[in-house]
Amino acid sequence: MLILRQNTVCQLIYVVALYSISVVMTTCHSNGGQTEQSVLPRTIPTTIVHLANMKIGWCLASPTFAEPTLTTVDRVDCEMPHLVEVFALVDRQETMTAPYPGTTAVQEFLRDTCDQAYEEQFQVASIDHGLGIAILAPPTESFWLQSDGMIRCGVFPLTLKAEAGPFLKCYQSET
């Protein structure tokens, strides 16, 4: 399950629909911002990967959000249009040895972990970069008890438009 740090159902449904609609091409500016260049319809070639195999810097097309048992996502080359970029793998194995605290508590734990990872890496909150946090882990008991303890964190543009080119690259010099 991909948990987005956006609270409206309409935006979540819109994100799911982005997979085959349109793409916004962007460029980085010296001040770290991005500018919209054009909207292009495009078929996005993807590779299906298991959540446990994701690495920092990988980009994801438009993953399925509704499945609490989601185990795979569609990886895409970062130069292709994508919605999510993986920016952190946070080891929380010690914390996750405690008994399963319930879905709501796990969701909060995952959000807090990824928010903190972003702020440590970029010295600002993700929203200051126009990005939302995407937690690439299901808040299920099986994940809690059987996972490798790695929490995979991603970001997505708050515009909810798929973008070509690594959008986190714009902020790398700020660290």
C-alpha angles and dihedrals in degrees: 000000000000111000113202121202090228117104105205122092091210092062092047091052089047091054091053090050093052094080095090105016118077143321133224117216113214140186132201121242127208089255091059095254129123133228128207111239107173145334115240130183107226143163108235118216109218140183119216111232133178115250090237091059098054118122135200111274095029118132127216127208109217110315124207110261106185099069115092087192095054109150103161136048136189111258118201134183107268091235087063122075111283140161105209134043122194109230105165144027107197120194109222098156093128092055093045094060089078118094115281106276097200136269098284094049091047092049090052091046092051093047093048091048094052094042090053092047091053094047091049092049099042102023092232138070115272091242088064086065093046091254134125126210119253115197109208098202135082116244090225131131091242091055091048094049102034107032126107089246092252116130112204114212128193139172132223131193112263087225085069090222120134110243134201118227126033106296094192090060087075090068102039094099091058093070 
